[in-house]
C-alpha cells in the first residue's frame, strides 16, 4: 500500500515537472489591440483646409486723374450706398481730345452693357427664388400630410436659402453696375462741358456703389492717382463662401451639391455646407515639402443658419470634410487593421484566442476607417496595427482599442 502511494506521488511530481517544463518552453501569448467589426453607415470624405471669402466684393477705383484727398474710412467701417468715400481734385483739362473722348465713350458703353447683364441676372435670380419658395410651400404641405419626408423638406428649405443669397448677390451687382454707369455719364458730361482751361476744377466725390463694410483701404494717404487706381474694397461680410483647393485627383470625385462638414473654424460645433462649384481648371501649387501639386478650387456655401457663424469674417481659415462616397449597412473596420500581403489586403482576426490571417476585399478607405466588401463578418474582432510578433495561429491576448 505504501508502495502504491509512493508511486502515485512520484507520478504526480513527474506530471507537475512536465507541466512546468511545457509552460516554460511554450511561447507566451502576444498582447494585441483589437477592434470589433461593425455594421453601419460608411462615409468617405476629402479632407482639406480652406478659407472664407466674401462672394461679392466691389473695388472702388478712381474714375479720373487728379489729387486724391485723404480717405477717412478704415477697414471695418460701415458705409451706405452713395456715401462719399473719397474726393479727387482733377487736373485742369479743356475739352477732351478725340482719343480721350472715344475712350470715355467706350467705357460708357461697357458700363451700359454691364447694367443690362446685371438686370438679366437679377431677373433669373428672382425666378429661381420664386420657384424655390413655391417648392418649399408644396413640400411643407406634403410633409404635414405625411407624403413627403423630413429630408425632402430640409432640401427644399435649403434651396430657398440658397436662392435668396443668389438674389441678394445679383441685386448687389446690379446696384454696382448702375452706380458705375451714372459715374461714367457724369464724368463724360463734365469733361465735355469744361471749355475754360483757366477755370479752377471742382473736387469730384467718389461715392460707394453699395451698402456694406469697408474690407480694405488700398490708398489711405493723399496722393496723385490715375484713372482706375484702386481706392478701397467694399463688401457684405455676411455673404460668405468657402474656397478649398484640393488635389486634382480628389477633385474628380467631388460633385456640386455634395454635403460638407466644416470644423476647426473657431467654435467646437461643426457647421454644414454644400459644394456649389468645382472649378474646371487646375493650378500648380508648391506644398510645404517643396513638391509641385496640381490643385483645384472647390467653392462651398455655408448652409447652417447665419446666426451660428456671425463671427466668421473674410479670409478666415477652417477645415472641411467633403462627402464623396456613402454606403449604408457597410462592414466597417479600422484602417489600422489592414495591411498588404502580396496584391491583396489582409487582416488578422482573433478566433479562439489565436490570430487568424484573412484576405479581405476593401470597398473604400477614408481616414481612420475602411469599408470591407468581403472577408469579415459583423461582430468579429480584428487586430489593429499588428506587430512583427503576430503571425497566423499565434496565441494572442486581446486588449480593446483605445478611444480616439
PyMOL commands that set and color helices and strands:
alter all, ss='L'
color gray80, all
select helices_A, chain A and resi 2-25+98-144+150-193+248-251+306-308+335-337
alter helices_A, ss='H'
color red, helices_A
select strands_A, chain A and resi 30-36+38-54+57-61+66-68+78-79+84-90+203-207+212-217+223-225+230-235+240-247+259-263+271-278+283-286+292-302+317-334+339-341+344-351+354-366+369-374+381-384+396-400
alter strands_A, ss='S'
color yellow, strands_A
deselect
rebuild
show_as cartoon
